[in-house]
Amino acid sequence: MDLKELQSFCMVARLRSFSKASQSLGIGQPAVTKHIHRLEAELGKSLIERGTRPTQLTPAGLELFRLATPLVEGLLRFARNERQQAALAPVVVACTHGFMNELLLRSVQSFRVVEPHQPVRIKLGTKQDVVSMVTSGAADFGIAPSPDRLKALNFAPLAASERVLITPRDHELLNRPLTSLAEIARYPLILLGYMTQTRVLIEDAFKEHGVAYEVAVELDSMDMVKRYVELGLGIGIGHKIALDAEDSVNLGIVPLSKFLPSELVGVTTSRSRPLPEAAAKLIDHMKQKLEKTVSRQAAKSAPGAARRSRS
């Protein structure tokens, strides 16, 4: 016996009208009629007196109305409470260290404008941490490069992102093309924490070529990396997509695609759990912000952009 069928029957019985019941329930009158017919077929009894106005119940209909009313009201009240609790539960986002922090911040900002009472919780970690949080249910979705194993996960690509060198605006490495990673290793490095994907790649590359290097400062936030670089404490390496349009004014940015691989970045979700509605809305906001960020970065790197910025 379906709850919607019982709900339609109880509303018809209470309002004594199919048309009023359909309006109250927000569904078409044929749907209400179909619900009643299904109940009668399942019970093997007529519930409504045919041809009477206003609508009258048969003795079986009166008995069902008496029994079903508290059940339907209780189940609907339970469903409302569940929805309210779900609305209060925070959207939990797992994000790799220093990756898309500013984009995520702006996405949450616009999301909170339209969902002012919906809390958001952001957890940072390595790529492996993000995969573990999404798989275990500790996060509703993750923002990270494509996971290595997708058996239990869905991955929706957002954009490809190359790694870039970040320097102070007047750094000497900006005066000539980079020919090797050894040129970078001559300067103090400001990097994200150990075991982050970019950190592993750059250190493995240095070791493979026998290049000595110095990690001057280790940070958990790409925003802090940019700040320390801007203050002249060293040079950093990160994802291009984690940069903002303003960074090209305050920092020197050099592509490293010749030396380090680009990665496909996207949203990771669990295949075994439905995505909460609020989480889906936040992802939509992030996609919109990402499109604008990529467009601005493309405009900055378009032919003639450098000449315009110097003029």
Disulfide bonds with the S-S distance in Angstrom:
none
